[in-house]
Amino acid sequence: MDRITATKTARMADEIEKRFLLSPAVKEAIASTNREAFVPTGFRHNAYKLDALPIGGAQFISSPLTVAKMTEYLIPRGADRVLEVGCGSGYQAAVLSHLFRGVFTIERIEPLLMEAKKRFRDLGINNIHSRTDDGQNGWISYAPYDRILFSATAKEIPEKLFEQLSDGGILVAPLQKGEKQVIMRFMKNGSRIVEEELEDCDFVPILDGVQK
């Protein structure tokens, strides 16, 4: 990152911290990720605002505040591998790449994933593994994961994703509950899943299948 970009991302991390307490590691991950690279050219002037922005395919890049919260809710410290359901622009995965040794991200809309992969290459991020698929299937060949993150709202969490979560692992997902969406955190304890309601939210819904 050039000095101007680094200053802007650091300032954005400070703005986020005024609204939501960040651990030093997550704040550093946000400050070290070039948000501008993940925003469509026409919206570059808004890249550092704490707003969601459209990225095409009727999808959005989450606001930096939301990305910071979701990352913090994962409790990344001490975890090695994370699976992300819904890669989108790749911004959330890029933030996670500073905190995990291996990031595995799935996107159902192929053109979005091709663009995200190019961004990862251009930024020299080498620890993100990505594929086009229905993320609700997970990614069995690299399981188990210490953490699983949904970047879109689910009606329920498929059982197979809990199976791909390691014992002691954490899954964070926005869930549709009646009229509202709520960020939920699930902790796997042997055969038991302990759930915790965190806060109301607004994400695009998860859709089935793959879009070429």
N, C-alpha and C positions, 0 to 999 in steps of 0.2 A: 504493500500500500504506500502511495506517496504521502508526503507530510500533511497535505491539506485534507486528504481523505481520512487519514489516521486521526486528525484533530476532530473532524466531523463525527466519526464513529465513537470516539471517546466522549464527545459532548452528548451524543445520543444515549450512551450508556449511563451518563450522569443524570440525564432527564428521566430515564426509566427508573433509576434508583430513587428519585424523588417520589415516585408513585408506588414503588414496590421494592421491598428490601431484597437486595441481591447478595449472594455469597461472592467472595472475591473471585473465585474461579469462573463463575457464570458471567460476572461483569466483564472479566478479562476476555472471555470467549465472544461476547457481544462486541466489545471494543476492537477485537482482532478480526472481525468478519466484515468484509467490504459489502455493505448492504446495497450500495449503488449498482454493483455488478449483477444483482438479482432482480432489479426493477426494470420494466420496459423503458426504452429510451425516452419516450414522451413524458414519463413520470419521474425522471431523474431528479428534477428540482424538488420533488416531494419525498425523496428517498429517506431522509433522516427525520421526517415527521413521524409521530407515533400513531400512524394510521395504516389500515389495510389498503392495498392497492391492487387493481385488476391486472392479471398476467395473461389473459387469453384462455380459451377453452372453458369460459364461464367460471374460471377459478380465480382465487385471490392469493397474493402474498400476505401472510398474516402481519399485523402490526408488530413492530419490534418489541413492544411491551408484552404482547401475547406470547411471542416466541421466548422471551426471557422468562415469563411465568411458567410456561410449559416445561422449559428446560430445568428451572428450579424445582418444579413439582416432581420431576423424575428422580431427584436426589442423586445426581450423577457420581458423587464422590465414591471412589472404591469400585466402581463398575467398569467393565471392560468392553462389552459389546452391546450395542443398541440397535433395535429394529424400528424403523419409522414407516408407518402406513400413510402414504400420501406425500410424495416428494414435492409436488408443485414446482415452484421456481428453484428449489434446492437450498433456499436460505436457512431453513431450520436445520437441515442436514449439515450445512457448512458450519453453523454454530456448534452443533454436536461434535463435529470432527475435532474440535479443540479440547474436548472433554473425555472422549472415548477413543480407545485404540482402534476399534472397528465400528463403522457406521454402515448399516445395511438399510437401504431405502427403496421403497416400492412405489411406483406410480402407474395408474391405469391408463393415463392419456399419453400415448407414445410420443407425440411431438413435444410435449412439455418435458418429458424425461430426456429426450435428445438435447434440448436446450440446456437443461440442468447439467447434464454430463459435460457439455462443452464448457460451461462456466467452471465446473470443478477442475477441468484440465487447464483452462486459462489461468486459474488462480493457484495452480500447483497443489491442489488438495488430493492426496493419494490414498487416504484411508476410508474413502466412501465407496461402497459397492452398491450398484443400483440395477434394477430390472423393471421391465414392464410386466405387470400382472395385476390381478385383483388382490389388493393388499390384505383383504380379509382371509386369504389363504395362508398368510405369513410367508416365511421362506425357510422351509424345513431343513434344507441342506446345511445351513449355518447355525441352526438351533443347537443348544438353548441360548437365549439372550438374557443378559442381566436386566435390561430395561427394554420396554416396548412403548412407543409413543404413537398415538393416532393424531394426525394433523387434519382430520375431518370428523364430522359428527356421525357416530354410529347409533343404531337403534338398540343394539346389544353387542357384546363382545363375543365373537365366535369361540367356542370351546377350544378349537385347535390352536388359538393364539395363547391361551393359558397353558396349553401343553408345551408350547415352544418357549415359555418363560422359565428361567432357572429357579430352583428353590431359593427363596429369599429375594426373588426378583420383584420389580415394580412395573406395573403397566399404568400409563396415564392416558385418558381418552375423554373427549367431550361426548356426552351421551344425551340423547333426546329423552326428556322426561316430561310427558304430557305436552304442554305448550312451550316449555322452555328447554334450553340446553344447559347442562351442568358438567363442569370438569370433574371427573371422578379419578381417584387413585386406588388401584387394586394392589395389594401386597400378597404374594404367594407364600404360604407357610405350610410346607408339606402338601397335603391334599386340600388344605383349607385356603380360601381366598377371603382376605379381609378388605372391605371396601370403605372408602372415605369420600365424602362429598366436599369439594373444595370451593368452587364459586360458579356463578352463572356465566355463560359465555355465548358467543355467536360465531359458529364456523359453518363452512359449506358442508352439505351432507355427503356421506360416503355413498358412492354408487357402485352397482355390481358390474362385473365384467371388465373388458378391456376396450379402449377406443384407439383405433390405429390412426 
